[in-house]
Amino acid sequence: MLKLKPSPIQKVQWQLASDNSISVDIKRDDLLHSVVSGNKWRKLKYLLADAKDKQCSKIITMGGNWSNHLHAVAYAGKELGLKTTGIVRAHAEQALTPTLKDCELWGMELRFTTRKEYVEYREQKAWDFFHNNQPNSYWLSEGGFSELAIKGVMDIADEVDKHYDYIVVACGSGATLCGLAKAFPKSQIIGVAAFSGAEYLRDELTQHLGSNIDNWEIDTKHHCGGFAKTSKDLEDMIEELEQLNSFKLDPVYNGKAFLALQSRLKSGAFSKGKRVLMLHTGGIQGTRCL
Ligand SMILES: Cc1ncc(COP(=O)(O)O)c(C=O)c1O
């Protein structure tokens, strides 16, 4: 297994936050690894260990043209001696994106699929989904959503010793949000959807977490028009934060999480003295799509 050190927690320099007497820290999971960074390593570590325990020699998973998940799985597979297959929602005749070129370079077999088939794959959650024709394979559903992925995210709690009133994180499948909600029962977790039409996640995650775990919410208003779309506000805010701080923010996920925080700070949604933790989930490779 890859052995990674805990990621640091840093203070975010941000005039808007200090003007509102809110302290904002950032957990730099983007620094966990140069490729398998951010929530990718958190979500994959127990899944890959499980694949090895089950004597599986191949990981099959799915993602889009610029998927951080496919990118991380391809690299981790190479490092751990596992074959990998990526089912990609794209046409085979389209030129490969830099993300998919990396995946191929690291030995991932790419299989292109139609939108309709992709949606069907999305429904499949069981690890042995491909066993009929590929008995040694281990299936990872989109974004790796699973109990083991959530368990991996929960390990973040071992690295955080202060109390935070709010933890803000970008949201795709919601696995990272679920892990945080379970691991930090005394914090309110704000998941910021990176794409439009994410309202369904509220029901889906409620079903998954059960009604006893209710310290979370999904912000569906800061996707800037859809997945990988940006806005002037988003770009200006990222520029301002990057000038004052040592981190980079991808506009696809983490930029939107900060945008949601910015609008809460501006509207006075948090009372003075509250403490906020941003989880940096990595994803810088994905900015090549912009
Ligand atoms: C950089 C980044 N941040 C956040 C997310 C969302 O994570 P989750 O699918 O666990 O909600 C993703 C997608 O997996 C991602 O690539």
The ligand as a Tripos MOL2 file, in Angstrom:
@<TRIPOS>MOLECULE
LIG
   16    16     1     0     0
SMALL
NO_CHARGES

@<TRIPOS>ATOM
      1 C1        -11.3340   16.9760   -6.3840 C.3       1 LIG1
      2 C2        -12.6290   16.3720   -5.9760 C.ar      1 LIG1
      3 N1        -13.2750   16.9070   -4.9270 N.ar      1 LIG1
      4 C3        -14.4530   16.4250   -4.5100 C.ar      1 LIG1
      5 C4        -15.0580   15.3630   -5.1570 C.ar      1 LIG1
      6 C5        -16.3670   14.8640   -4.6600 C.3       1 LIG1
      7 O1        -16.1780   13.7380   -3.8660 O.3       1 LIG1
      8 P1        -17.4000   12.7670   -3.5370 P.3       1 LIG1
      9 O2        -17.6740   12.0000   -4.7980 O.co2     1 LIG1
     10 O3        -16.8840   11.8890   -2.4620 O.co2     1 LIG1
     11 O4        -18.5330   13.6080   -3.1440 O.co2     1 LIG1
     12 C6        -14.4210   14.7690   -6.2550 C.ar      1 LIG1
     13 C7        -15.0290   13.6220   -6.9570 C.2       1 LIG1
     14 O5        -14.8020   12.5120   -6.5860 O.2       1 LIG1
     15 C8        -13.1720   15.2950   -6.6770 C.ar      1 LIG1
     16 O6        -12.5320   14.7790   -7.7290 O.3       1 LIG1
@<TRIPOS>BOND
     1     1     2 1
     2     2     3 ar
     3     2    15 ar
     4     3     4 ar
     5     4     5 ar
     6     5     6 1
     7     5    12 ar
     8     6     7 1
     9     7     8 1
    10     8     9 2
    11     8    10 1
    12     8    11 1
    13    12    13 1
    14    12    15 ar
    15    13    14 2
    16    15    16 1
@<TRIPOS>SUBSTRUCTURE
     1 LIG1         1 GROUP 0 **** ****
